[in-house]
Amino acid sequence: MDRVKDLWDALDDVATIRKRELFFEFLTAVLAGILFGILFSPKSTMQIGSNNGNGNCGGDDNCKKRRKKCAKEKEETDSVIVIE
């Protein structure tokens, strides 16, 4: 406990540092905060986008079934020849 008290008392001393050192200490703290936030943020499965038919189902079985159904319906309509 004495070591912590000595350290705490030493923090009251006035120290002169260069602006470059201050800038790099600030930059290091910001980058460490960003990295900490990325690594320990809660993981989610949120999708950002309109899902406007880009063909990406993301493992959704219902989406794959709908895509197969739409492809089958398209084949059926494409194979019909209308003669007037």
Secondary structure, DSSP 8 states (H G I E B T S, - for coil): -HHHHHHHHHTTS-----HHHHHHHHHHHHHHHHHHHHHHS-------S---S-S--TT-HHHHHHHHHHHHHHHHHHH-----
